[in-house]
């Protein structure tokens, strides 16, 4: 499930939630369904390298082709 940022216009609070494709999120503060999805920030540079390592390991376990170069796959 992807992580999304939302703003609730009813209680004026922002929240970050894991939301499935078919789910309609509700505000954790007031329960409103009128949430506005915000543009999420990308992970800081330090976290991208760690995430790439996790993605490489997952691709290797699952046995599917990855978009990493041969040199990157050896890391």
PyMOL Python script that loads the backbone (N, CA, C, O; Angstrom):
from pymol import cmd

cmd.read_pdbstr("""\
ATOM      1  N   UNK A   1       0.842  -1.184   0.000  1.00  0.00           N
ATOM      2  CA  UNK A   1       0.000   0.000   0.000  1.00  0.00           C
ATOM      3  C   UNK A   1       0.881   1.238   0.000  1.00  0.00           C
ATOM      4  O   UNK A   1       1.861   1.314   0.741  1.00  0.00           O
ATOM      5  N   UNK A   2       0.530   2.198  -0.826  1.00  0.00           N
ATOM      6  CA  UNK A   2       1.327   3.431  -0.862  1.00  0.00           C
ATOM      7  C   UNK A   2       1.030   4.346   0.328  1.00  0.00           C
ATOM      8  O   UNK A   2      -0.051   4.307   0.915  1.00  0.00           O
ATOM      9  N   UNK A   3       2.007   5.155   0.656  1.00  0.00           N
ATOM     10  CA  UNK A   3       1.904   6.130   1.725  1.00  0.00           C
ATOM     11  C   UNK A   3       1.531   7.474   1.112  1.00  0.00           C
ATOM     12  O   UNK A   3       2.219   7.955   0.212  1.00  0.00           O
ATOM     13  N   UNK A   4       0.455   8.078   1.585  1.00  0.00           N
ATOM     14  CA  UNK A   4      -0.014   9.356   1.051  1.00  0.00           C
ATOM     15  C   UNK A   4      -0.144  10.389   2.163  1.00  0.00           C
ATOM     16  O   UNK A   4      -0.380  10.051   3.323  1.00  0.00           O
ATOM     17  N   UNK A   5       0.015  11.654   1.784  1.00  0.00           N
ATOM     18  CA  UNK A   5      -0.212  12.777   2.695  1.00  0.00           C
ATOM     19  C   UNK A   5      -1.541  13.413   2.338  1.00  0.00           C
ATOM     20  O   UNK A   5      -1.860  13.601   1.164  1.00  0.00           O
ATOM     21  N   UNK A   6      -2.321  13.745   3.375  1.00  0.00           N
ATOM     22  CA  UNK A   6      -3.628  14.347   3.171  1.00  0.00           C
ATOM     23  C   UNK A   6      -3.784  15.571   4.060  1.00  0.00           C
ATOM     24  O   UNK A   6      -3.153  15.682   5.111  1.00  0.00           O
ATOM     25  N   UNK A   7      -4.646  16.494   3.612  1.00  0.00           N
ATOM     26  CA  UNK A   7      -5.036  17.654   4.417  1.00  0.00           C
ATOM     27  C   UNK A   7      -6.547  17.599   4.592  1.00  0.00           C
ATOM     28  O   UNK A   7      -7.283  17.382   3.629  1.00  0.00           O
ATOM     29  N   UNK A   8      -7.005  17.795   5.819  1.00  0.00           N
ATOM     30  CA  UNK A   8      -8.438  17.810   6.099  1.00  0.00           C
ATOM     31  C   UNK A   8      -8.896  19.261   6.211  1.00  0.00           C
ATOM     32  O   UNK A   8      -8.465  19.967   7.123  1.00  0.00           O
ATOM     33  N   UNK A   9      -9.764  19.726   5.299  1.00  0.00           N
ATOM     34  CA  UNK A   9     -10.240  21.110   5.379  1.00  0.00           C
ATOM     35  C   UNK A   9     -11.205  21.325   6.547  1.00  0.00           C
ATOM     36  O   UNK A   9     -11.405  22.463   6.972  1.00  0.00           O
ATOM     37  N   UNK A  10     -11.807  20.254   7.074  1.00  0.00           N
ATOM     38  CA  UNK A  10     -12.751  20.403   8.179  1.00  0.00           C
ATOM     39  C   UNK A  10     -12.060  20.735   9.501  1.00  0.00           C
ATOM     40  O   UNK A  10     -12.514  21.615  10.233  1.00  0.00           O
ATOM     41  N   UNK A  11     -10.961  20.033   9.813  1.00  0.00           N
ATOM     42  CA  UNK A  11     -10.256  20.295  11.076  1.00  0.00           C
ATOM     43  C   UNK A  11      -8.894  20.950  10.853  1.00  0.00           C
ATOM     44  O   UNK A  11      -8.178  21.227  11.816  1.00  0.00           O
ATOM     45  N   UNK A  12      -8.522  21.204   9.573  1.00  0.00           N
ATOM     46  CA  UNK A  12      -7.272  21.887   9.201  1.00  0.00           C
ATOM     47  C   UNK A  12      -6.026  21.146   9.701  1.00  0.00           C
ATOM     48  O   UNK A  12      -5.066  21.775  10.146  1.00  0.00           O
ATOM     49  N   UNK A  13      -6.041  19.807   9.629  1.00  0.00           N
ATOM     50  CA  UNK A  13      -4.877  19.018  10.034  1.00  0.00           C
ATOM     51  C   UNK A  13      -4.363  18.204   8.861  1.00  0.00           C
ATOM     52  O   UNK A  13      -5.125  17.805   7.981  1.00  0.00           O
ATOM     53  N   UNK A  14      -3.051  17.962   8.863  1.00  0.00           N
ATOM     54  CA  UNK A  14      -2.412  17.124   7.856  1.00  0.00           C
ATOM     55  C   UNK A  14      -2.124  15.762   8.476  1.00  0.00           C
ATOM     56  O   UNK A  14      -1.867  15.655   9.675  1.00  0.00           O
ATOM     57  N   UNK A  15      -2.170  14.723   7.647  1.00  0.00           N
ATOM     58  CA  UNK A  15      -1.871  13.375   8.126  1.00  0.00           C
ATOM     59  C   UNK A  15      -1.238  12.568   7.010  1.00  0.00           C
ATOM     60  O   UNK A  15      -1.399  12.872   5.828  1.00  0.00           O
ATOM     61  N   UNK A  16      -0.514  11.530   7.410  1.00  0.00           N
ATOM     62  CA  UNK A  16       0.155  10.622   6.484  1.00  0.00           C
ATOM     63  C   UNK A  16      -0.428   9.243   6.722  1.00  0.00           C
ATOM     64  O   UNK A  16      -0.424   8.750   7.851  1.00  0.00           O
ATOM     65  N   UNK A  17      -0.937   8.605   5.650  1.00  0.00           N
ATOM     66  CA  UNK A  17      -1.625   7.322   5.818  1.00  0.00           C
ATOM     67  C   UNK A  17      -1.254   6.336   4.723  1.00  0.00           C
ATOM     68  O   UNK A  17      -0.956   6.722   3.592  1.00  0.00           O
ATOM     69  N   UNK A  18      -1.277   5.066   5.075  1.00  0.00           N
ATOM     70  CA  UNK A  18      -1.173   3.981   4.099  1.00  0.00           C
ATOM     71  C   UNK A  18      -2.574   3.740   3.564  1.00  0.00           C
ATOM     72  O   UNK A  18      -3.489   3.435   4.329  1.00  0.00           O
ATOM     73  N   UNK A  19      -2.748   3.873   2.259  1.00  0.00           N
ATOM     74  CA  UNK A  19      -4.085   3.776   1.680  1.00  0.00           C
ATOM     75  C   UNK A  19      -4.056   2.837   0.481  1.00  0.00           C
ATOM     76  O   UNK A  19      -3.245   3.007  -0.429  1.00  0.00           O
ATOM     77  N   UNK A  20      -4.934   1.859   0.485  1.00  0.00           N
ATOM     78  CA  UNK A  20      -5.075   0.951  -0.643  1.00  0.00           C
ATOM     79  C   UNK A  20      -5.808   1.634  -1.786  1.00  0.00           C
ATOM     80  O   UNK A  20      -6.429   2.679  -1.596  1.00  0.00           O
ATOM     81  N   UNK A  21      -5.735   1.040  -2.978  1.00  0.00           N
ATOM     82  CA  UNK A  21      -6.318   1.633  -4.174  1.00  0.00           C
ATOM     83  C   UNK A  21      -7.824   1.814  -4.042  1.00  0.00           C
ATOM     84  O   UNK A  21      -8.357   2.842  -4.460  1.00  0.00           O
ATOM     85  N   UNK A  22      -8.512   0.848  -3.478  1.00  0.00           N
ATOM     86  CA  UNK A  22      -9.970   0.914  -3.411  1.00  0.00           C
ATOM     87  C   UNK A  22     -10.483   1.541  -2.111  1.00  0.00           C
ATOM     88  O   UNK A  22     -11.694   1.591  -1.893  1.00  0.00           O
ATOM     89  N   UNK A  23      -9.592   2.013  -1.255  1.00  0.00           N
ATOM     90  CA  UNK A  23     -10.000   2.587   0.021  1.00  0.00           C
ATOM     91  C   UNK A  23     -10.309   4.083  -0.100  1.00  0.00           C
ATOM     92  O   UNK A  23      -9.692   4.793  -0.894  1.00  0.00           O
ATOM     93  N   UNK A  24     -11.265   4.544   0.695  1.00  0.00           N
ATOM     94  CA  UNK A  24     -11.543   5.968   0.832  1.00  0.00           C
ATOM     95  C   UNK A  24     -11.071   6.358   2.230  1.00  0.00           C
ATOM     96  O   UNK A  24     -11.678   5.952   3.221  1.00  0.00           O
ATOM     97  N   UNK A  25      -9.990   7.143   2.322  1.00  0.00           N
ATOM     98  CA  UNK A  25      -9.448   7.461   3.639  1.00  0.00           C
ATOM     99  C   UNK A  25     -10.338   8.440   4.404  1.00  0.00           C
ATOM    100  O   UNK A  25     -11.032   9.270   3.817  1.00  0.00           O
ATOM    101  N   UNK A  26     -10.297   8.319   5.712  1.00  0.00           N
ATOM    102  CA  UNK A  26     -11.006   9.236   6.601  1.00  0.00           C
ATOM    103  C   UNK A  26      -9.974   9.937   7.479  1.00  0.00           C
ATOM    104  O   UNK A  26      -8.939   9.360   7.815  1.00  0.00           O
ATOM    105  N   UNK A  27     -10.260  11.170   7.843  1.00  0.00           N
ATOM    106  CA  UNK A  27      -9.358  11.944   8.695  1.00  0.00           C
ATOM    107  C   UNK A  27      -9.233  11.253  10.053  1.00  0.00           C
ATOM    108  O   UNK A  27     -10.245  10.948  10.685  1.00  0.00           O
ATOM    109  N   UNK A  28      -8.001  11.004  10.509  1.00  0.00           N
ATOM    110  CA  UNK A  28      -7.830  10.356  11.806  1.00  0.00           C
ATOM    111  C   UNK A  28      -8.231  11.261  12.975  1.00  0.00           C
ATOM    112  O   UNK A  28      -8.477  10.772  14.077  1.00  0.00           O
ATOM    113  N   UNK A  29      -8.299  12.573  12.744  1.00  0.00           N
ATOM    114  CA  UNK A  29      -8.648  13.503  13.820  1.00  0.00           C
ATOM    115  C   UNK A  29     -10.150  13.687  13.984  1.00  0.00           C
ATOM    116  O   UNK A  29     -10.672  13.638  15.098  1.00  0.00           O
ATOM    117  N   UNK A  30     -10.856  13.904  12.843  1.00  0.00           N
ATOM    118  CA  UNK A  30     -12.281  14.225  12.944  1.00  0.00           C
ATOM    119  C   UNK A  30     -13.192  13.238  12.213  1.00  0.00           C
ATOM    120  O   UNK A  30     -14.412  13.301  12.367  1.00  0.00           O
ATOM    121  N   UNK A  31     -12.621  12.332  11.423  1.00  0.00           N
ATOM    122  CA  UNK A  31     -13.415  11.339  10.716  1.00  0.00           C
ATOM    123  C   UNK A  31     -13.980  11.792   9.378  1.00  0.00           C
ATOM    124  O   UNK A  31     -14.701  11.034   8.729  1.00  0.00           O
ATOM    125  N   UNK A  32     -13.671  13.005   8.955  1.00  0.00           N
ATOM    126  CA  UNK A  32     -14.186  13.530   7.692  1.00  0.00           C
ATOM    127  C   UNK A  32     -13.657  12.730   6.506  1.00  0.00           C
ATOM    128  O   UNK A  32     -12.524  12.251   6.517  1.00  0.00           O
ATOM    129  N   UNK A  33     -14.499  12.595   5.483  1.00  0.00           N
ATOM    130  CA  UNK A  33     -14.095  11.915   4.253  1.00  0.00           C
ATOM    131  C   UNK A  33     -13.692  12.914   3.167  1.00  0.00           C
ATOM    132  O   UNK A  33     -13.386  12.510   2.045  1.00  0.00           O
ATOM    133  N   UNK A  34     -13.688  14.210   3.483  1.00  0.00           N
ATOM    134  CA  UNK A  34     -13.367  15.252   2.497  1.00  0.00           C
ATOM    135  C   UNK A  34     -11.867  15.571   2.507  1.00  0.00           C
ATOM    136  O   UNK A  34     -11.493  16.743   2.547  1.00  0.00           O
ATOM    137  N   UNK A  35     -11.019  14.569   2.471  1.00  0.00           N
ATOM    138  CA  UNK A  35      -9.576  14.796   2.508  1.00  0.00           C
ATOM    139  C   UNK A  35      -9.051  15.224   1.144  1.00  0.00           C
ATOM    140  O   UNK A  35      -9.533  14.776   0.103  1.00  0.00           O
ATOM    141  N   UNK A  36      -8.058  16.096   1.173  1.00  0.00           N
ATOM    142  CA  UNK A  36      -7.382  16.549  -0.040  1.00  0.00           C
ATOM    143  C   UNK A  36      -6.000  15.917  -0.052  1.00  0.00           C
ATOM    144  O   UNK A  36      -5.235  16.065   0.901  1.00  0.00           O
ATOM    145  N   UNK A  37      -5.681  15.207  -1.137  1.00  0.00           N
ATOM    146  CA  UNK A  37      -4.371  14.567  -1.223  1.00  0.00           C
ATOM    147  C   UNK A  37      -3.315  15.625  -1.514  1.00  0.00           C
ATOM    148  O   UNK A  37      -3.491  16.458  -2.404  1.00  0.00           O
ATOM    149  N   UNK A  38      -2.227  15.590  -0.770  1.00  0.00           N
ATOM    150  CA  UNK A  38      -1.127  16.533  -0.936  1.00  0.00           C
ATOM    151  C   UNK A  38      -0.028  15.906  -1.789  1.00  0.00           C
ATOM    152  O   UNK A  38       0.033  14.685  -1.931  1.00  0.00           O
ATOM    153  N   UNK A  39       0.819  16.727  -2.341  1.00  0.00           N
ATOM    154  CA  UNK A  39       1.982  16.242  -3.080  1.00  0.00           C
ATOM    155  C   UNK A  39       3.001  15.778  -2.051  1.00  0.00           C
ATOM    156  O   UNK A  39       3.427  16.557  -1.199  1.00  0.00           O
ATOM    157  N   UNK A  40       3.391  14.514  -2.128  1.00  0.00           N
ATOM    158  CA  UNK A  40       4.334  13.955  -1.165  1.00  0.00           C
ATOM    159  C   UNK A  40       5.758  14.318  -1.542  1.00  0.00           C
ATOM    160  O   UNK A  40       6.097  14.430  -2.720  1.00  0.00           O
ATOM    161  N   UNK A  41       6.580  14.498  -0.531  1.00  0.00           N
ATOM    162  CA  UNK A  41       7.996  14.777  -0.754  1.00  0.00           C
ATOM    163  C   UNK A  41       8.725  13.461  -0.957  1.00  0.00           C
ATOM    164  O   UNK A  41       8.350  12.442  -0.376  1.00  0.00           O
ATOM    165  N   UNK A  42       9.763  13.479  -1.780  1.00  0.00           N
ATOM    166  CA  UNK A  42      10.553  12.267  -1.979  1.00  0.00           C
ATOM    167  C   UNK A  42      11.467  12.058  -0.774  1.00  0.00           C
ATOM    168  O   UNK A  42      11.690  12.975   0.016  1.00  0.00           O
ATOM    169  N   UNK A  43      11.982  10.861  -0.648  1.00  0.00           N
ATOM    170  CA  UNK A  43      12.861  10.538   0.471  1.00  0.00           C
ATOM    171  C   UNK A  43      14.163  11.323   0.358  1.00  0.00           C
ATOM    172  O   UNK A  43      14.644  11.565  -0.749  1.00  0.00           O
ATOM    173  N   UNK A  44      14.739  11.724   1.490  1.00  0.00           N
ATOM    174  CA  UNK A  44      16.034  12.397   1.464  1.00  0.00           C
ATOM    175  C   UNK A  44      17.092  11.495   0.831  1.00  0.00           C
ATOM    176  O   UNK A  44      16.951  10.272   0.833  1.00  0.00           O
ATOM    177  N   UNK A  45      18.133  12.090   0.299  1.00  0.00           N
ATOM    178  CA  UNK A  45      19.182  11.363  -0.427  1.00  0.00           C
ATOM    179  C   UNK A  45      19.721  10.183   0.372  1.00  0.00           C
ATOM    180  O   UNK A  45      19.920   9.109  -0.195  1.00  0.00           O
ATOM    181  N   UNK A  46      19.961  10.347   1.657  1.00  0.00           N
ATOM    182  CA  UNK A  46      20.506   9.271   2.480  1.00  0.00           C
ATOM    183  C   UNK A  46      19.596   8.059   2.517  1.00  0.00           C
ATOM    184  O   UNK A  46      20.077   6.927   2.570  1.00  0.00           O
ATOM    185  N   UNK A  47      18.298   8.275   2.489  1.00  0.00           N
ATOM    186  CA  UNK A  47      17.353   7.169   2.546  1.00  0.00           C
ATOM    187  C   UNK A  47      17.195   6.498   1.185  1.00  0.00           C
ATOM    188  O   UNK A  47      16.820   5.327   1.123  1.00  0.00           O
ATOM    189  N   UNK A  48      17.471   7.211   0.096  1.00  0.00           N
ATOM    190  CA  UNK A  48      17.334   6.623  -1.230  1.00  0.00           C
ATOM    191  C   UNK A  48      18.314   5.481  -1.440  1.00  0.00           C
ATOM    192  O   UNK A  48      17.964   4.465  -2.041  1.00  0.00           O
ATOM    193  N   UNK A  49      19.534   5.636  -0.953  1.00  0.00           N
ATOM    194  CA  UNK A  49      20.529   4.573  -1.111  1.00  0.00           C
ATOM    195  C   UNK A  49      20.113   3.330  -0.335  1.00  0.00           C
ATOM    196  O   UNK A  49      20.259   2.211  -0.825  1.00  0.00           O
ATOM    197  N   UNK A  50      19.600   3.525   0.864  1.00  0.00           N
ATOM    198  CA  UNK A  50      19.150   2.391   1.667  1.00  0.00           C
ATOM    199  C   UNK A  50      17.944   1.719   1.011  1.00  0.00           C
ATOM    200  O   UNK A  50      17.838   0.493   1.002  1.00  0.00           O
ATOM    201  N   UNK A  51      17.049   2.518   0.469  1.00  0.00           N
ATOM    202  CA  UNK A  51      15.866   1.964  -0.195  1.00  0.00           C
ATOM    203  C   UNK A  51      16.274   1.183  -1.436  1.00  0.00           C
ATOM    204  O   UNK A  51      15.719   0.117  -1.704  1.00  0.00           O
ATOM    205  N   UNK A  52      17.233   1.696  -2.195  1.00  0.00           N
ATOM    206  CA  UNK A  52      17.696   1.002  -3.396  1.00  0.00           C
ATOM    207  C   UNK A  52      18.287  -0.361  -3.037  1.00  0.00           C
ATOM    208  O   UNK A  52      18.107  -1.330  -3.773  1.00  0.00           O
ATOM    209  N   UNK A  53      18.982  -0.435  -1.924  1.00  0.00           N
ATOM    210  CA  UNK A  53      19.555  -1.707  -1.485  1.00  0.00           C
ATOM    211  C   UNK A  53      18.443  -2.711  -1.168  1.00  0.00           C
ATOM    212  O   UNK A  53      18.542  -3.888  -1.513  1.00  0.00           O
ATOM    213  N   UNK A  54      17.395  -2.239  -0.514  1.00  0.00           N
ATOM    214  CA  UNK A  54      16.245  -3.099  -0.202  1.00  0.00           C
ATOM    215  C   UNK A  54      15.568  -3.555  -1.488  1.00  0.00           C
ATOM    216  O   UNK A  54      15.212  -4.726  -1.618  1.00  0.00           O
ATOM    217  N   UNK A  55      15.387  -2.642  -2.440  1.00  0.00           N
ATOM    218  CA  UNK A  55      14.738  -2.986  -3.714  1.00  0.00           C
ATOM    219  C   UNK A  55      15.546  -4.025  -4.482  1.00  0.00           C
ATOM    220  O   UNK A  55      14.987  -4.953  -5.067  1.00  0.00           O
ATOM    221  N   UNK A  56      16.880  -3.858  -4.475  1.00  0.00           N
ATOM    222  CA  UNK A  56      17.742  -4.826  -5.159  1.00  0.00           C
ATOM    223  C   UNK A  56      17.584  -6.212  -4.537  1.00  0.00           C
ATOM    224  O   UNK A  56      17.456  -7.210  -5.247  1.00  0.00           O
ATOM    225  N   UNK A  57      17.594  -6.262  -3.215  1.00  0.00           N
ATOM    226  CA  UNK A  57      17.473  -7.550  -2.527  1.00  0.00           C
ATOM    227  C   UNK A  57      16.117  -8.181  -2.823  1.00  0.00           C
ATOM    228  O   UNK A  57      16.036  -9.391  -3.039  1.00  0.00           O
ATOM    229  N   UNK A  58      15.063  -7.390  -2.836  1.00  0.00           N
ATOM    230  CA  UNK A  58      13.732  -7.918  -3.115  1.00  0.00           C
ATOM    231  C   UNK A  58      13.659  -8.445  -4.547  1.00  0.00           C
ATOM    232  O   UNK A  58      13.093  -9.513  -4.779  1.00  0.00           O
ATOM    233  N   UNK A  59      14.223  -7.714  -5.507  1.00  0.00           N
ATOM    234  CA  UNK A  59      14.219  -8.163  -6.903  1.00  0.00           C
ATOM    235  C   UNK A  59      14.975  -9.480  -7.038  1.00  0.00           C
ATOM    236  O   UNK A  59      14.551 -10.367  -7.779  1.00  0.00           O
ATOM    237  N   UNK A  60      16.091  -9.613  -6.327  1.00  0.00           N
ATOM    238  CA  UNK A  60      16.875 -10.852  -6.388  1.00  0.00           C
ATOM    239  C   UNK A  60      16.096 -12.018  -5.796  1.00  0.00           C
ATOM    240  O   UNK A  60      16.113 -13.120  -6.346  1.00  0.00           O
ATOM    241  N   UNK A  61      15.406 -11.783  -4.669  1.00  0.00           N
ATOM    242  CA  UNK A  61      14.609 -12.846  -4.043  1.00  0.00           C
ATOM    243  C   UNK A  61      13.466 -13.286  -4.942  1.00  0.00           C
ATOM    244  O   UNK A  61      13.169 -14.477  -5.041  1.00  0.00           O
ATOM    245  N   UNK A  62      12.821 -12.319  -5.603  1.00  0.00           N
ATOM    246  CA  UNK A  62      11.665 -12.621  -6.440  1.00  0.00           C
ATOM    247  C   UNK A  62      12.059 -13.133  -7.814  1.00  0.00           C
ATOM    248  O   UNK A  62      11.222 -13.674  -8.537  1.00  0.00           O
ATOM    249  N   UNK A  63      13.329 -12.969  -8.187  1.00  0.00           N
ATOM    250  CA  UNK A  63      13.832 -13.500  -9.444  1.00  0.00           C
ATOM    251  C   UNK A  63      13.364 -12.761 -10.683  1.00  0.00           C
ATOM    252  O   UNK A  63      13.355 -13.331 -11.774  1.00  0.00           O
ATOM    253  N   UNK A  64      12.975 -11.504 -10.536  1.00  0.00           N
ATOM    254  CA  UNK A  64      12.560 -10.764 -11.720  1.00  0.00           C
ATOM    255  C   UNK A  64      13.638  -9.769 -12.144  1.00  0.00           C
ATOM    256  O   UNK A  64      14.536  -9.431 -11.372  1.00  0.00           O
ATOM    257  N   UNK A  65      13.530  -9.317 -13.367  1.00  0.00           N
ATOM    258  CA  UNK A  65      14.506  -8.357 -13.892  1.00  0.00           C
ATOM    259  C   UNK A  65      14.367  -7.041 -13.142  1.00  0.00           C
ATOM    260  O   UNK A  65      13.262  -6.612 -12.807  1.00  0.00           O
ATOM    261  N   UNK A  66      15.481  -6.424 -12.892  1.00  0.00           N
ATOM    262  CA  UNK A  66      15.433  -5.129 -12.224  1.00  0.00           C
ATOM    263  C   UNK A  66      15.972  -4.071 -13.173  1.00  0.00           C
ATOM    264  O   UNK A  66      16.573  -4.391 -14.199  1.00  0.00           O
ATOM    265  N   UNK A  67      15.755  -2.819 -12.827  1.00  0.00           N
ATOM    266  CA  UNK A  67      16.222  -1.732 -13.669  1.00  0.00           C
ATOM    267  C   UNK A  67      17.614  -1.258 -13.262  1.00  0.00           C
ATOM    268  O   UNK A  67      18.049  -0.187 -13.685  1.00  0.00           O
ATOM    269  N   UNK A  68      18.324  -2.049 -12.438  1.00  0.00           N
ATOM    270  CA  UNK A  68      19.666  -1.691 -12.026  1.00  0.00           C
ATOM    271  C   UNK A  68      20.691  -2.280 -12.991  1.00  0.00           C
ATOM    272  O   UNK A  68      20.471  -3.338 -13.582  1.00  0.00           O
ATOM    273  N   UNK A  69      21.806  -1.582 -13.139  1.00  0.00           N
ATOM    274  CA  UNK A  69      22.871  -2.066 -14.006  1.00  0.00           C
ATOM    275  C   UNK A  69      23.526  -3.297 -13.387  1.00  0.00           C
ATOM    276  O   UNK A  69      23.298  -3.598 -12.215  1.00  0.00           O
ATOM    277  N   UNK A  70      24.339  -4.010 -14.167  1.00  0.00           N
ATOM    278  CA  UNK A  70      25.021  -5.197 -13.668  1.00  0.00           C
ATOM    279  C   UNK A  70      25.926  -4.837 -12.476  1.00  0.00           C
ATOM    280  O   UNK A  70      26.005  -5.587 -11.503  1.00  0.00           O
ATOM    281  N   UNK A  71      26.604  -3.689 -12.561  1.00  0.00           N
ATOM    282  CA  UNK A  71      27.461  -3.256 -11.463  1.00  0.00           C
ATOM    283  C   UNK A  71      26.648  -2.968 -10.214  1.00  0.00           C
ATOM    284  O   UNK A  71      27.072  -3.295  -9.105  1.00  0.00           O
ATOM    285  N   UNK A  72      25.484  -2.359 -10.384  1.00  0.00           N
ATOM    286  CA  UNK A  72      24.640  -2.073  -9.220  1.00  0.00           C
ATOM    287  C   UNK A  72      24.061  -3.345  -8.619  1.00  0.00           C
ATOM    288  O   UNK A  72      23.876  -3.418  -7.404  1.00  0.00           O
ATOM    289  N   UNK A  73      23.774  -4.340  -9.433  1.00  0.00           N
ATOM    290  CA  UNK A  73      23.197  -5.577  -8.909  1.00  0.00           C
ATOM    291  C   UNK A  73      24.190  -6.365  -8.061  1.00  0.00           C
ATOM    292  O   UNK A  73      23.780  -7.200  -7.255  1.00  0.00           O
ATOM    293  N   UNK A  74      25.504  -6.110  -8.230  1.00  0.00           N
ATOM    294  CA  UNK A  74      26.523  -6.825  -7.462  1.00  0.00           C
ATOM    295  C   UNK A  74      26.711  -6.242  -6.065  1.00  0.00           C
ATOM    296  O   UNK A  74      27.382  -6.852  -5.232  1.00  0.00           O
ATOM    297  N   UNK A  75      26.139  -5.084  -5.796  1.00  0.00           N
ATOM    298  CA  UNK A  75      26.341  -4.423  -4.492  1.00  0.00           C
ATOM    299  C   UNK A  75      25.619  -5.169  -3.406  1.00  0.00           C
ATOM    300  O   UNK A  75      25.670  -4.767  -2.243  1.00  0.00           O
TER     301      UNK A  75
END
""", "prot")
cmd.dss("prot")
cmd.show_as("cartoon", "prot")
cmd.util.cbc("prot")
cmd.orient("prot")
